[in-house]
Amino acid sequence: MRSLKTYLVAALAFASLSATAQTKKVVDRVDQRTVQELDHQDVTTKFKSHAFITLQGGAQYTLGEAKFKDLISPNVQLGIGYQFNPWFAARIQANGWQSKGGWNSYAQHPFTYTYKWNYVAPGLDLMFDMTNLIGGWNPNRFLSVVLFVGGGANIAWKNDEANAIAANVQQLDDYKLEYLWDGTKVRPFGRGGLQLGFRLSDAVSLLLEGNANILGDKYNSKKADNPDWYFNALAGLRINLGKTRATETKDVYRDVVVYDTIYKYVQEPVVVKKEQIRRDVFFTINSTVITDAEMQKVKEIAEYLNKYPEAKVVVSGYADKGTGNERINARLAAQRADVVVNTLKKDYGIAENRITYDSYGDKVQPFEENDLNRVSICIAE
């Protein structure tokens, strides 16, 4: 009996030791390696050179001997230019419509005479944005102050009134306009001026402009032994053609140490912990189209969801507060969220029950810089 008891105790002890060995995890080897992991994204906005057109109208004052109000005439100006950098641009413009002249006769019959003629003056202006030159480029600045200098050719015609007055005065008192001209005359001119721009959007600015133009003494038919002048006061619009700035997104990575551990005995399944992933899909102004560069981010979200079948994604659409209005921005934000959701479902086969989405219009601004809020933020986990 004693030998039987001894045998049973030994058998139980061996079974206990065997069970312990099956559940114990013994480390065999630990390998260390360094990889790069996306840490954050640096987004910068840079100036982009672009063309523009200007459309302006107003009034002209031509220097003469009549009353100020009698020498006011209508004036228009059209221009096309190119903004080479934030502070320098060049513009080809054509200014014209009508000029007026005036002089006094003090001979036998004193009269004050006024007369008008037509002209067009194409030329080139060199333009210097003093606000950007002094204060640095700011794409959201409301007021810009621009100084310009230039010149060109003044083409004048239809001086009939001056010729008729000169003929009548000569009959009365033998007074003559010494620089009287007829037909079409082309004369060089120089000019300078000041332009105030009020930003309405990235594409459109309201312009107020004043310019002074100088020609030789023969422009207004009257000899004065000094240059002739006319001054224009204009209001209108500047319309930018194409994008005025570009947004660059740079991925910044950090080094991560990863340990690969091999166990001799693994009784329990290894649980893979998934990390949250976020991608910001940026859009251009007034657009709901995903560009090729931003489409890569949608693809990365889809790859993450395919890798982790239990993961889900939340898509939030936004619009920037600096442009548009609340109604337009609400629509843009919703459409920006929709286009990301539809791409995940249709292009990458992500099930609808794994996607949650919403839009916030311009009521929520996740980024400090205005233009970055044209975005859909995707968070998957």
C-alpha positions in Angstrom: 0.0 0.0 0.0 2.8 2.3 0.9 4.4 1.8 -2.5 1.1 2.6 -4.3 0.8 5.9 -2.4 4.4 6.9 -3.4 3.7 6.1 -7.0 0.5 8.3 -7.1 2.3 11.3 -5.5 5.1 11.1 -8.0 2.6 11.0 -10.9 0.7 14.0 -9.7 3.9 16.0 -9.3 5.1 15.2 -12.9 1.7 16.3 -14.3 1.8 19.6 -12.4 5.3 20.3 -13.8 4.2 19.5 -17.4 1.2 21.9 -17.2 3.4 24.7 -15.9 5.8 24.3 -18.8 3.0 24.6 -21.4 1.7 27.9 -20.1 5.0 29.7 -19.3 6.4 32.2 -21.9 10.2 32.0 -22.2 11.9 34.7 -24.2 14.3 33.3 -26.8 15.5 36.4 -28.6 14.8 40.2 -28.7 15.7 42.1 -31.9 15.8 45.8 -32.1 15.4 47.9 -35.3 14.7 51.6 -36.0 11.9 52.7 -38.4 10.3 56.0 -39.4 6.8 56.9 -38.4 4.7 59.9 -39.5 4.7 62.4 -36.7 2.9 65.4 -38.2 2.4 67.5 -41.3 3.9 70.9 -41.9 1.6 73.0 -44.1 3.0 76.3 -45.7 1.4 78.8 -48.0 3.6 80.4 -50.7 3.1 83.2 -53.2 2.4 82.1 -56.8 3.0 84.5 -59.7 -0.1 85.1 -61.8 -1.7 87.3 -64.5 -4.4 89.9 -63.9 -6.7 92.3 -65.7 -8.0 95.7 -64.6 -11.2 97.4 -65.6 -11.6 101.1 -64.6 -13.7 104.1 -65.3 -13.8 107.7 -64.0 -13.0 111.3 -64.9 -10.2 113.4 -66.3 -9.1 116.9 -65.5 -6.9 118.6 -68.3 -4.9 121.5 -67.1 -6.0 124.7 -68.8 -7.2 128.3 -68.3 -11.0 127.6 -67.9 -12.8 126.8 -64.7 -12.0 123.5 -63.1 -15.5 122.0 -63.6 -15.4 123.0 -67.3 -12.3 120.9 -67.9 -13.7 117.6 -66.5 -14.3 114.8 -69.1 -15.0 111.1 -69.0 -12.2 108.5 -68.9 -11.8 104.7 -69.0 -8.8 102.5 -68.6 -8.2 98.8 -69.5 -5.1 96.8 -68.5 -3.6 93.4 -68.4 -0.6 92.6 -66.3 1.5 90.1 -64.5 2.4 89.9 -60.8 6.0 88.6 -60.8 6.5 88.5 -57.0 4.6 89.9 -53.9 5.8 93.5 -54.5 6.5 93.9 -58.2 4.1 93.8 -61.2 4.0 95.2 -64.8 0.9 96.3 -66.6 0.1 97.1 -70.2 -2.8 99.5 -70.1 -4.8 101.7 -72.5 -6.3 104.9 -71.1 -8.5 107.2 -73.1 -11.8 108.8 -74.2 -11.7 112.6 -74.1 -9.5 115.6 -73.1 -10.5 119.2 -72.8 -8.7 122.5 -73.4 -9.3 126.0 -72.2 -7.8 129.5 -72.7 -8.7 133.1 -72.3 -8.8 135.8 -75.0 -8.2 139.4 -73.7 -8.0 141.2 -76.9 -11.0 143.2 -78.4 -13.5 140.6 -77.3 -12.6 138.8 -74.0 -13.9 135.3 -73.8 -13.1 132.0 -72.1 -13.0 129.2 -74.6 -13.3 125.4 -73.9 -13.0 122.7 -76.5 -12.6 118.9 -76.5 -10.9 116.2 -78.5 -10.5 112.4 -78.4 -7.5 110.3 -77.5 -6.2 106.9 -76.5 -2.9 106.4 -74.7 -1.5 102.8 -74.6 1.5 102.4 -72.3 3.4 100.3 -69.8 3.3 100.7 -66.0 5.8 99.3 -63.5 4.0 98.7 -60.2 5.4 98.5 -56.7 3.2 97.1 -53.9 4.5 99.1 -50.9 2.5 97.1 -48.3 4.1 93.8 -49.3 7.5 95.4 -49.8 7.5 97.0 -46.3 5.3 94.7 -44.3 5.9 91.3 -46.0 3.5 89.2 -48.1 0.1 88.6 -46.5 -2.4 87.0 -48.8 -5.3 88.0 -46.5 -4.4 91.7 -46.2 -7.4 93.9 -46.9 -5.7 97.0 -48.1 -2.7 97.3 -50.5 -1.0 100.5 -51.5 0.7 100.4 -55.0 2.9 103.1 -56.5 3.5 103.0 -60.3 5.4 104.8 -63.0 5.2 104.4 -66.8 4.8 105.9 -70.2 3.7 105.3 -73.7 2.2 107.0 -76.7 -0.8 109.4 -76.7 -2.8 109.2 -79.9 -5.1 112.2 -80.3 -7.6 113.1 -83.0 -10.8 115.1 -83.7 -9.6 118.5 -82.7 -12.4 120.2 -84.7 -13.7 122.4 -81.9 -10.3 124.1 -81.3 -9.9 124.7 -85.0 -13.4 126.2 -85.3 -12.8 128.5 -82.3 -9.4 129.6 -83.6 -10.9 130.6 -87.0 -13.6 132.6 -85.3 -11.2 134.3 -82.8 -8.9 135.2 -85.7 -11.7 137.0 -87.4 -12.6 139.0 -84.3 -9.2 140.1 -82.9 -6.5 138.3 -84.9 -5.6 136.1 -81.9 -4.1 132.7 -82.9 -3.6 129.3 -81.2 0.1 129.0 -81.9 0.2 125.1 -81.5 -3.1 124.4 -83.3 -3.1 120.9 -84.8 -5.5 118.8 -87.0 -5.9 115.2 -88.0 -4.2 112.5 -85.8 -1.2 113.2 -83.7 1.0 110.8 -81.8 3.0 112.1 -78.8 5.1 110.4 -76.1 3.9 110.8 -72.5 5.1 109.8 -69.0 3.0 109.2 -66.0 3.0 108.2 -62.3 0.3 107.4 -59.8 -1.1 105.8 -56.7 -3.5 102.8 -56.5 -5.4 101.6 -53.5 -6.6 98.0 -53.6 -9.3 96.6 -51.4 -9.3 92.8 -51.3 -12.8 91.3 -51.8 -11.6 87.7 -52.4 -8.5 85.8 -53.7 -9.6 86.6 -57.2 -11.1 90.1 -57.0 -10.1 93.5 -55.6 -11.7 96.9 -55.7 -9.4 99.6 -57.1 -9.2 103.3 -56.6 -6.5 105.0 -58.7 -5.1 108.4 -59.4 -2.5 109.1 -62.1 -0.8 112.2 -63.5 0.3 112.3 -67.2 2.8 114.7 -68.8 3.2 115.6 -72.5 4.9 118.2 -74.6 3.5 121.8 -74.8 1.6 121.1 -78.1 -1.1 118.7 -76.7 -3.8 121.3 -76.0 -3.1 123.6 -79.1 -2.1 126.5 -76.8 1.5 127.7 -76.4 2.4 128.0 -72.8 6.2 127.3 -72.7 5.7 124.4 -70.3 4.5 120.8 -70.5 0.8 119.9 -70.8 -0.8 117.8 -68.1 -3.9 115.7 -67.5 -5.0 113.9 -64.3 -7.2 110.8 -64.1 -9.3 109.6 -61.1 -10.5 106.0 -61.6 -12.4 103.3 -59.8 -12.8 99.7 -60.9 -11.8 96.0 -60.4 -8.7 93.9 -60.5 -9.4 90.3 -61.5 -6.6 87.8 -60.8 -6.3 85.0 -63.4 -5.3 81.7 -61.9 -4.1 80.9 -58.3 -2.4 83.6 -56.3 -0.9 81.2 -53.7 0.0 77.6 -53.3 -0.2 75.3 -50.3 2.5 72.8 -49.7 2.2 69.9 -47.2 5.3 68.2 -45.9 5.2 65.0 -43.9 7.5 65.0 -40.9 8.7 61.7 -39.6 10.2 60.6 -36.3 12.5 57.6 -35.6 10.8 54.8 -33.7 12.5 51.8 -32.1 10.7 48.6 -32.7 11.4 45.4 -30.8 10.8 41.9 -32.4 10.5 39.4 -29.5 10.5 35.6 -30.2 9.1 33.3 -27.5 9.9 29.6 -27.1 6.4 28.8 -26.0 3.3 30.9 -26.9 0.1 29.6 -25.3 -2.1 32.7 -25.8 -2.8 34.5 -29.1 -0.8 37.7 -29.7 -3.1 40.8 -29.6 -2.1 43.4 -32.2 -2.9 46.9 -30.9 -3.9 49.3 -33.6 -3.0 53.0 -33.4 -5.3 55.8 -34.5 -4.6 57.2 -37.9 -5.5 60.8 -39.1 -5.3 62.2 -42.5 -6.3 65.8 -43.5 -7.6 66.0 -47.1 -7.2 69.6 -48.3 -9.3 71.2 -51.1 -8.7 74.4 -53.1 -11.0 77.4 -52.8 -14.6 76.8 -53.8 -13.8 73.2 -54.8 -15.0 69.7 -53.7 -12.6 67.8 -56.0 -9.9 65.6 -54.5 -6.6 66.4 -56.2 -4.2 63.6 -57.1 -1.8 64.6 -54.2 -4.6 64.5 -51.6 -6.1 61.2 -53.1 -3.0 59.4 -51.6 -4.3 60.3 -48.1 -7.7 58.7 -48.8 -5.9 55.6 -50.1 -3.9 55.4 -46.8 -7.1 55.5 -44.8 -8.6 52.7 -46.9 -5.4 50.6 -46.5 -5.6 51.1 -42.7 -9.3 50.0 -42.7 -8.5 46.9 -44.8 -5.6 46.0 -42.5 -7.8 46.3 -39.4 -11.3 44.9 -40.3 -12.8 46.0 -36.9 -11.6 49.6 -37.4 -14.0 52.5 -38.3 -13.5 56.0 -39.7 -15.0 59.4 -38.9 -15.0 62.0 -41.8 -15.6 65.7 -40.9 -16.0 68.3 -43.6 -15.1 72.0 -43.2 -15.0 75.3 -45.1 -12.9 78.4 -44.4 -14.5 81.4 -42.8 -12.5 84.0 -44.8 -14.4 83.5 -48.1 -18.0 82.9 -49.2 -20.9 83.1 -46.7 -22.5 80.7 -44.2 -24.9 79.1 -46.6 -22.2 78.5 -49.3 -19.7 77.2 -46.8 -22.2 74.8 -45.3 -22.8 73.3 -48.7 -19.0 73.1 -49.5 -18.2 71.4 -46.2 -20.9 68.8 -46.6 -19.8 68.0 -50.2 -16.2 67.7 -49.1 -17.2 65.1 -46.5 -19.4 63.3 -49.1 -16.7 63.1 -51.8 -14.3 61.4 -49.3 -17.0 59.0 -48.1 -18.0 58.1 -51.6 -14.4 57.5 -52.7 -13.9 55.1 -49.7 -17.0 53.2 -50.6 -16.9 53.1 -54.4 -13.1 53.0 -55.1 -11.9 51.0 -52.1 -14.9 48.9 -51.1 -15.2 50.1 -47.5 -18.5 49.1 -46.0 -20.9 51.9 -45.2 -21.4 50.7 -41.6 -17.7 51.4 -41.0 -18.0 55.1 -42.0 -19.4 58.0 -39.9 -19.4 61.5 -41.3 -20.5 65.0 -40.6 -19.9 68.6 -41.7 -19.4 71.8 -39.8 -19.5 74.5 -42.5 -17.4 77.5 -41.3 -18.7 77.4 -37.7 -15.7 75.3 -36.6 -12.2 76.3 -37.8 -9.8 73.4 -36.9 -6.7 75.3 -38.3 -5.4 78.8 -37.4 -4.6 79.6 -41.0 -7.7 80.4 -42.9 -7.0 78.5 -46.2 -6.3 75.2 -44.4 -9.9 75.0 -43.2 -10.9 73.9 -46.7 -10.5 70.3 -45.5 -12.0 66.9 -44.7 -10.4 65.5 -41.6 -10.4 61.6 -41.5 -9.8 59.8 -38.2 -9.7 56.0 -38.2 -9.3 53.6 -35.3 
